[in-house]
Amino acid sequence: MIKKISDKDKKDWENFLNNNEDLPNKDDLNFKKKVKREKLIDLHGKTLEEANRYIYDLIQDSYDKNIQKLIIITGKGIHSNNKKDPYKSIEYGILKHSVPDFIKKEGDLMKLINKIEDANIEDGGSGAFYVYLKKKI
């Protein structure tokens, strides 16, 4: 099937060929918009002290590397040994509650953070949370 090209289309094509201007690669532009710098961390099996120390270093390192979002999996505390020991706090012995509280109390870390929020179900739901970091200046 042969189609005739209109005079306008011919002119546009000639102008394009004679123009030395570089055209942006739309695939590159779309790729850059879709790429989110995020990191997934799983704290299962860590003690509260280990988790807090790890999170402190992680947030500072991620900020330095311009990571935008941290997905921190703490677990829900279902298998926590603290429920077996009546002398330990059930609420604050579980990483799910303690790690976000630790972050919020650390002024140095909060200066690097835009917000902290609960994770979506696909990222761990109530057993995880997000930390959105500011851009490094």
PyRosetta script that sets phi, psi and omega in degrees:
from pyrosetta import init, pose_from_sequence

init()
pose = pose_from_sequence("MIKKISDKDKKDWENFLNNNEDLPNKDDLNFKKKVKREKLIDLHGKTLEEANRYIYDLIQDSYDKNIQKLIIITGKGIHSNNKKDPYKSIEYGILKHSVPDFIKKEGDLMKLINKIEDANIEDGGSGAFYVYLKKKI")
pose.set_psi(1, 122.4)
pose.set_omega(1, -178.3)
pose.set_phi(2, -106.2)
pose.set_psi(2, 125.5)
pose.set_omega(2, 176.6)
pose.set_phi(3, -110.2)
pose.set_psi(3, 144.0)
pose.set_omega(3, 177.0)
pose.set_phi(4, -84.9)
pose.set_psi(4, 141.1)
pose.set_omega(4, 178.4)
pose.set_phi(5, -92.2)
pose.set_psi(5, 133.1)
pose.set_omega(5, -178.9)
pose.set_phi(6, -70.8)
pose.set_psi(6, 159.5)
pose.set_omega(6, 178.0)
pose.set_phi(7, -61.6)
pose.set_psi(7, -38.0)
pose.set_omega(7, 179.5)
pose.set_phi(8, -62.9)
pose.set_psi(8, -45.4)
pose.set_omega(8, 179.0)
pose.set_phi(9, -62.4)
pose.set_psi(9, -39.7)
pose.set_omega(9, 177.8)
pose.set_phi(10, -62.3)
pose.set_psi(10, -44.3)
pose.set_omega(10, -179.6)
pose.set_phi(11, -63.9)
pose.set_psi(11, -44.2)
pose.set_omega(11, 178.0)
pose.set_phi(12, -61.0)
pose.set_psi(12, -40.9)
pose.set_omega(12, 179.0)
pose.set_phi(13, -65.1)
pose.set_psi(13, -43.8)
pose.set_omega(13, 177.7)
pose.set_phi(14, -62.4)
pose.set_psi(14, -42.2)
pose.set_omega(14, 177.4)
pose.set_phi(15, -61.9)
pose.set_psi(15, -41.3)
pose.set_omega(15, 179.0)
pose.set_phi(16, -62.2)
pose.set_psi(16, -46.1)
pose.set_omega(16, -178.7)
pose.set_phi(17, -66.2)
pose.set_psi(17, -33.1)
pose.set_omega(17, -178.7)
pose.set_phi(18, -83.3)
pose.set_psi(18, -14.2)
pose.set_omega(18, -178.3)
pose.set_phi(19, -83.6)
pose.set_psi(19, 125.6)
pose.set_omega(19, -178.6)
pose.set_phi(20, -88.8)
pose.set_psi(20, 6.4)
pose.set_omega(20, -176.4)
pose.set_phi(21, -72.2)
pose.set_psi(21, 138.2)
pose.set_omega(21, 176.6)
pose.set_phi(22, -78.2)
pose.set_psi(22, 139.7)
pose.set_omega(22, 177.0)
pose.set_phi(23, -96.9)
pose.set_psi(23, 141.1)
pose.set_omega(23, 178.0)
pose.set_phi(24, -69.8)
pose.set_psi(24, 144.5)
pose.set_omega(24, 176.8)
pose.set_phi(25, -83.2)
pose.set_psi(25, 107.6)
pose.set_omega(25, -176.0)
pose.set_phi(26, -63.4)
pose.set_psi(26, -30.3)
pose.set_omega(26, 177.9)
pose.set_phi(27, -63.9)
pose.set_psi(27, -40.7)
pose.set_omega(27, 177.7)
pose.set_phi(28, -64.6)
pose.set_psi(28, -42.7)
pose.set_omega(28, -179.1)
pose.set_phi(29, -62.7)
pose.set_psi(29, -44.1)
pose.set_omega(29, 179.4)
pose.set_phi(30, -66.9)
pose.set_psi(30, -37.1)
pose.set_omega(30, -179.9)
pose.set_phi(31, -63.7)
pose.set_psi(31, -44.3)
pose.set_omega(31, -178.8)
pose.set_phi(32, -63.5)
pose.set_psi(32, -35.1)
pose.set_omega(32, 179.8)
pose.set_phi(33, -70.2)
pose.set_psi(33, -33.7)
pose.set_omega(33, -175.7)
pose.set_phi(34, -81.1)
pose.set_psi(34, -26.1)
pose.set_omega(34, -176.2)
pose.set_phi(35, -74.4)
pose.set_psi(35, 120.3)
pose.set_omega(35, 175.1)
pose.set_phi(36, -112.0)
pose.set_psi(36, 134.8)
pose.set_omega(36, 178.9)
pose.set_phi(37, -86.4)
pose.set_psi(37, 104.7)
pose.set_omega(37, -180.0)
pose.set_phi(38, -138.0)
pose.set_psi(38, 161.2)
pose.set_omega(38, -177.3)
pose.set_phi(39, -138.9)
pose.set_psi(39, 137.9)
pose.set_omega(39, 179.4)
pose.set_phi(40, -106.1)
pose.set_psi(40, 130.0)
pose.set_omega(40, -178.4)
pose.set_phi(41, -128.7)
pose.set_psi(41, 133.8)
pose.set_omega(41, 178.5)
pose.set_phi(42, -115.6)
pose.set_psi(42, 120.3)
pose.set_omega(42, -177.0)
pose.set_phi(43, -97.7)
pose.set_psi(43, 6.2)
pose.set_omega(43, 179.0)
pose.set_phi(44, -53.3)
pose.set_psi(44, 135.6)
pose.set_omega(44, 176.5)
pose.set_phi(45, 87.5)
pose.set_psi(45, -7.5)
pose.set_omega(45, 179.6)
pose.set_phi(46, -90.1)
pose.set_psi(46, 147.0)
pose.set_omega(46, 172.6)
pose.set_phi(47, -74.7)
pose.set_psi(47, 167.8)
pose.set_omega(47, 179.5)
pose.set_phi(48, -60.6)
pose.set_psi(48, -43.1)
pose.set_omega(48, -179.9)
pose.set_phi(49, -64.0)
pose.set_psi(49, -44.6)
pose.set_omega(49, 178.7)
pose.set_phi(50, -62.8)
pose.set_psi(50, -43.5)
pose.set_omega(50, -178.8)
pose.set_phi(51, -63.3)
pose.set_psi(51, -45.0)
pose.set_omega(51, -178.9)
pose.set_phi(52, -64.5)
pose.set_psi(52, -43.2)
pose.set_omega(52, 178.9)
pose.set_phi(53, -63.5)
pose.set_psi(53, -43.0)
pose.set_omega(53, -179.9)
pose.set_phi(54, -63.7)
pose.set_psi(54, -45.6)
pose.set_omega(54, -179.3)
pose.set_phi(55, -63.4)
pose.set_psi(55, -41.7)
pose.set_omega(55, 180.0)
pose.set_phi(56, -57.5)
pose.set_psi(56, -51.4)
pose.set_omega(56, -179.9)
pose.set_phi(57, -65.8)
pose.set_psi(57, -39.5)
pose.set_omega(57, -178.1)
pose.set_phi(58, -62.7)
pose.set_psi(58, -45.6)
pose.set_omega(58, -178.7)
pose.set_phi(59, -63.7)
pose.set_psi(59, -44.3)
pose.set_omega(59, 178.9)
pose.set_phi(60, -63.9)
pose.set_psi(60, -43.6)
pose.set_omega(60, 179.9)
pose.set_phi(61, -65.8)
pose.set_psi(61, -41.9)
pose.set_omega(61, -179.7)
pose.set_phi(62, -65.5)
pose.set_psi(62, -38.6)
pose.set_omega(62, 176.9)
pose.set_phi(63, -61.4)
pose.set_psi(63, -45.0)
pose.set_omega(63, 179.8)
pose.set_phi(64, -62.2)
pose.set_psi(64, -30.1)
pose.set_omega(64, -178.9)
pose.set_phi(65, -95.5)
pose.set_psi(65, 10.4)
pose.set_omega(65, -179.9)
pose.set_phi(66, 56.8)
pose.set_psi(66, 36.3)
pose.set_omega(66, 171.7)
pose.set_phi(67, -72.5)
pose.set_psi(67, 133.5)
pose.set_omega(67, -175.7)
pose.set_phi(68, -90.3)
pose.set_psi(68, -31.8)
pose.set_omega(68, -172.2)
pose.set_phi(69, -142.5)
pose.set_psi(69, 133.2)
pose.set_omega(69, 173.2)
pose.set_phi(70, -111.1)
pose.set_psi(70, 132.9)
pose.set_omega(70, 172.5)
pose.set_phi(71, -106.8)
pose.set_psi(71, 111.5)
pose.set_omega(71, -174.7)
pose.set_phi(72, -109.2)
pose.set_psi(72, 116.1)
pose.set_omega(72, 179.4)
pose.set_phi(73, -96.6)
pose.set_psi(73, 119.5)
pose.set_omega(73, 180.0)
pose.set_phi(74, -106.2)
pose.set_psi(74, -22.2)
pose.set_omega(74, -171.2)
pose.set_phi(75, 89.3)
pose.set_psi(75, 171.5)
pose.set_omega(75, -177.2)
pose.set_phi(76, -98.6)
pose.set_psi(76, -5.7)
pose.set_omega(76, -180.0)
pose.set_phi(77, 83.6)
pose.set_psi(77, 11.1)
pose.set_omega(77, -178.0)
pose.set_phi(78, -62.6)
pose.set_psi(78, -37.9)
pose.set_omega(78, -176.8)
pose.set_phi(79, -102.7)
pose.set_psi(79, 16.6)
pose.set_omega(79, -178.1)
pose.set_phi(80, -66.7)
pose.set_psi(80, 137.0)
pose.set_omega(80, 177.6)
pose.set_phi(81, -72.7)
pose.set_psi(81, -12.7)
pose.set_omega(81, -178.4)
pose.set_phi(82, -64.4)
pose.set_psi(82, -25.7)
pose.set_omega(82, 179.8)
pose.set_phi(83, -70.0)
pose.set_psi(83, -20.7)
pose.set_omega(83, 179.3)
pose.set_phi(84, -84.7)
pose.set_psi(84, -18.2)
pose.set_omega(84, -177.0)
pose.set_phi(85, -108.6)
pose.set_psi(85, 109.4)
pose.set_omega(85, -176.4)
pose.set_phi(86, -68.2)
pose.set_psi(86, -12.4)
pose.set_omega(86, -178.7)
pose.set_phi(87, -90.8)
pose.set_psi(87, -0.9)
pose.set_omega(87, 177.5)
pose.set_phi(88, -109.1)
pose.set_psi(88, 144.5)
pose.set_omega(88, 178.9)
pose.set_phi(89, -71.9)
pose.set_psi(89, 125.1)
pose.set_omega(89, 178.3)
pose.set_phi(90, -66.3)
pose.set_psi(90, -43.7)
pose.set_omega(90, -177.0)
pose.set_phi(91, -65.6)
pose.set_psi(91, -48.0)
pose.set_omega(91, -171.5)
pose.set_phi(92, -96.8)
pose.set_psi(92, -0.5)
pose.set_omega(92, 173.5)
pose.set_phi(93, -88.2)
pose.set_psi(93, -12.1)
pose.set_omega(93, -178.6)
pose.set_phi(94, -91.6)
pose.set_psi(94, 131.8)
pose.set_omega(94, -177.5)
pose.set_phi(95, -58.2)
pose.set_psi(95, -31.3)
pose.set_omega(95, -178.4)
pose.set_phi(96, -53.0)
pose.set_psi(96, -38.3)
pose.set_omega(96, -179.3)
pose.set_phi(97, -96.2)
pose.set_psi(97, -38.8)
pose.set_omega(97, -172.0)
pose.set_phi(98, -72.2)
pose.set_psi(98, -40.4)
pose.set_omega(98, -176.0)
pose.set_phi(99, -65.4)
pose.set_psi(99, -48.0)
pose.set_omega(99, 176.7)
pose.set_phi(100, -61.2)
pose.set_psi(100, -37.2)
pose.set_omega(100, 177.2)
pose.set_phi(101, -63.7)
pose.set_psi(101, -41.5)
pose.set_omega(101, 177.6)
pose.set_phi(102, -59.1)
pose.set_psi(102, -46.7)
pose.set_omega(102, -178.9)
pose.set_phi(103, -61.0)
pose.set_psi(103, -46.2)
pose.set_omega(103, -177.4)
pose.set_phi(104, -64.3)
pose.set_psi(104, -27.4)
pose.set_omega(104, -179.2)
pose.set_phi(105, -85.9)
pose.set_psi(105, -13.9)
pose.set_omega(105, -179.8)
pose.set_phi(106, -90.8)
pose.set_psi(106, 101.5)
pose.set_omega(106, -178.3)
pose.set_phi(107, -57.4)
pose.set_psi(107, -38.3)
pose.set_omega(107, 179.6)
pose.set_phi(108, -61.5)
pose.set_psi(108, -39.3)
pose.set_omega(108, -179.5)
pose.set_phi(109, -73.8)
pose.set_psi(109, -41.9)
pose.set_omega(109, -176.5)
pose.set_phi(110, -63.8)
pose.set_psi(110, -23.7)
pose.set_omega(110, 176.2)
pose.set_phi(111, -67.9)
pose.set_psi(111, -20.6)
pose.set_omega(111, -177.6)
pose.set_phi(112, -97.5)
pose.set_psi(112, -5.7)
pose.set_omega(112, -170.5)
pose.set_phi(113, -111.4)
pose.set_psi(113, 135.8)
pose.set_omega(113, 171.9)
pose.set_phi(114, -81.4)
pose.set_psi(114, -50.4)
pose.set_omega(114, 178.9)
pose.set_phi(115, -162.3)
pose.set_psi(115, 160.7)
pose.set_omega(115, 175.7)
pose.set_phi(116, -123.6)
pose.set_psi(116, 132.1)
pose.set_omega(116, 178.7)
pose.set_phi(117, -147.7)
pose.set_psi(117, 161.2)
pose.set_omega(117, 178.7)
pose.set_phi(118, -63.3)
pose.set_psi(118, 147.9)
pose.set_omega(118, -178.9)
pose.set_phi(119, -80.1)
pose.set_psi(119, 153.8)
pose.set_omega(119, 171.7)
pose.set_phi(120, -70.0)
pose.set_psi(120, 159.7)
pose.set_omega(120, -177.2)
pose.set_phi(121, -56.7)
pose.set_psi(121, -36.3)
pose.set_omega(121, -178.6)
pose.set_phi(122, -70.7)
pose.set_psi(122, -16.0)
pose.set_omega(122, 178.6)
pose.set_phi(123, -105.6)
pose.set_psi(123, 7.4)
pose.set_omega(123, 177.4)
pose.set_phi(124, 125.9)
pose.set_psi(124, -7.5)
pose.set_omega(124, 176.6)
pose.set_phi(125, 53.7)
pose.set_psi(125, -128.9)
pose.set_omega(125, -175.7)
pose.set_phi(126, -73.5)
pose.set_psi(126, -3.9)
pose.set_omega(126, 176.5)
pose.set_phi(127, -99.9)
pose.set_psi(127, 17.4)
pose.set_omega(127, -179.2)
pose.set_phi(128, -155.7)
pose.set_psi(128, 165.7)
pose.set_omega(128, 175.5)
pose.set_phi(129, -151.1)
pose.set_psi(129, 163.1)
pose.set_omega(129, 179.2)
pose.set_phi(130, -104.9)
pose.set_psi(130, 145.9)
pose.set_omega(130, 169.1)
pose.set_phi(131, -123.7)
pose.set_psi(131, 117.2)
pose.set_omega(131, 178.0)
pose.set_phi(132, -97.7)
pose.set_psi(132, 120.8)
pose.set_omega(132, -175.7)
pose.set_phi(133, -95.4)
pose.set_psi(133, 150.1)
pose.set_omega(133, 175.1)
pose.set_phi(134, -73.6)
pose.set_psi(134, 160.9)
pose.set_omega(134, 174.9)
pose.set_phi(135, -76.2)
pose.set_psi(135, 141.7)
pose.set_omega(135, 178.9)
pose.set_phi(136, -71.0)
pose.set_psi(136, 133.5)
pose.set_omega(136, -178.2)
pose.set_phi(137, -89.0)
pose.dump_pdb("model.pdb")
